[in-house]
Amino acid sequence: MYFKSRVIGQDIGLSAKEVGTNIGAIRDGEFGLTIERWGKSGSITWKVTEDPVSIAD
């Protein structure tokens, strides 16, 4: 899925810049997500994918 910082910010009451600053905590946390920054024009787009689940034998 792809998300724009501006849209995320509107939904949670932050600016796009604040979203970009704080998304690192989610990216670095253990939430089972991979977050990649896409694009550098007008608004940053974030690509969010679910990490594959590994099943231990």
C-alpha positions in Angstrom: 0.0 0.0 0.0 1.1 3.6 -0.6 0.4 6.5 1.6 1.1 10.2 1.3 2.5 12.1 4.4 0.0 14.9 3.8 -3.0 12.5 4.0 -1.7 10.6 7.1 -1.1 14.0 8.7 -4.6 15.2 8.0 -6.1 12.0 9.6 -4.0 12.3 12.8 -3.6 16.0 13.2 0.0 16.4 12.2 1.8 18.2 9.4 3.4 16.2 6.6 6.8 17.1 8.0 5.8 15.8 11.4 4.7 12.5 9.9 8.0 12.1 8.1 9.9 12.8 11.3 7.9 10.3 13.3 7.5 7.5 10.8 11.1 6.4 11.6 9.8 5.1 15.0 7.4 2.9 13.2 9.9 1.8 10.6 12.5 1.0 13.3 10.0 -0.8 15.6 8.9 -4.4 15.6 5.5 -4.1 14.0 6.0 -6.6 11.1 6.0 -3.8 8.5 8.5 -2.6 6.0 8.3 1.2 5.2 10.1 2.7 2.3 10.2 6.3 1.2 9.1 6.9 -2.3 9.2 10.2 -4.3 10.6 13.6 -3.4 8.2 15.9 -5.1 5.5 17.9 -3.4 4.5 15.3 -0.9 6.4 12.2 0.3 4.8 8.8 -0.5 5.5 5.9 1.8 5.3 2.3 0.6 4.1 0.1 3.4 4.3 -3.7 3.2 3.7 -6.4 5.7 6.8 -8.5 6.4 6.6 -12.2 5.5 5.8 -14.4 8.5 8.4 -17.0 9.1 7.3 -20.2 10.8 9.9 -21.8 13.0 10.0 -25.6 12.8 
